[in-house]
Amino acid sequence: MTYRLISFTIIILLIISGCSNTNKSKKANSQDSQTTQVTSSEKSKAIDLSGTFYATSGETATVKSLASNEWQMAYTTLDGDVTASFETKWEESDGMSKSETPMTKSDGYLGFTIIVEYKSTTDIKITMTDGNPSHQMIFTKKEPSELEKYDVVLQGDLTPFEGHFSTNEFNKTIADSGFTYGGYTPDDYFNDRTTVFPTIKKDGYWNGILSHGNFAISPSNLPTKRDGYYVVHLYGTNTGANNTEMTLLLVPPKIKGPDGIVSQERRAFMEGIDGSIRLLEYLEKDWWKAYQSQEEDLDIEAINNGDFSSLVGTWKDGKGNILVIYEDGSTNGSGKLYSVQNSDEVSKVPYVSISYGYTGAALGLYKIGFNNPEGDQSDTSRPRLIIAQQGGNYSADSYYYRQ
């Protein structure tokens, strides 16, 4: 009887011990599982996708956080601006965190998946795909090489955005002055030797002849980047600038500007104190040609080789003298033209010989924009001729103009 009681007691103790060990094992497993979930959750929170991304074709996309592991991506397509929302569900794969989830697009297109491959804050790849390669878009943190040159702006070098600014109205004012506005000569305008126009320079901004304000970047407040374009704060350095500050927004090609537009050209905006923006219009090269008469210019090379077609017509000087030139080189008054090889190299002023029987002279050839090196009193916006025996600073009424 005693033996049976001892055996029964041992069995009960073994059962109790087994239950206790089982509970400890379950508790330990539960704690391990909880630790794994916490670690995974903490890692997900550590991955921040917010910021600007770039496609190799030049488009940009902006990602912002909506909530934990919930994101919105804004980008531009040929059909306009689009947003897409998605979640991230991270898995470890080949030394990176990878998420592949459905995405919801604002343009109504369905069936798209967004794949995010994260290696570091600067090495992120986002792929949007529906299985059709022509619909696929890939964005990374690396700007396309054609845009990289613009990043020198961040060091205070505005060279990529250098240029003059103007308007049609101001250009017309200059043209109506005979290209002498501001005390300059037409040749100064044609060869970009004026300080009339507002200008972005390498180290700042010139406000133009109307204000004479000079602005520069402060080394303590270098330009920054916002959504792919540059924010440049400038400070007045002379009395013309009146100790004021100004802000320029400089937008590289194919980057959406503060006006929501994506252009193939670089653009510059001036930002007002109230946040308003004004587009500055770059002045085109040889802009002055659009404000000139469409008369044919002189072809010096052809004339040097005996082709007088660009000289054909009736010419008149300020004294009322008439010179008519025909295609074969003959003129009114029994004159005759003879070409001079390389006249533009052997003389300061290109010319042909004009003969009247036993007498003759030189017919000076002045192309549009060409300035008489001895001094010029003519309208250099037009082709001109001079009949003379020697060079000099001729009076304004000595020049012949095509009628």
Disulfide bonds with the S-S distance in Angstrom:
none
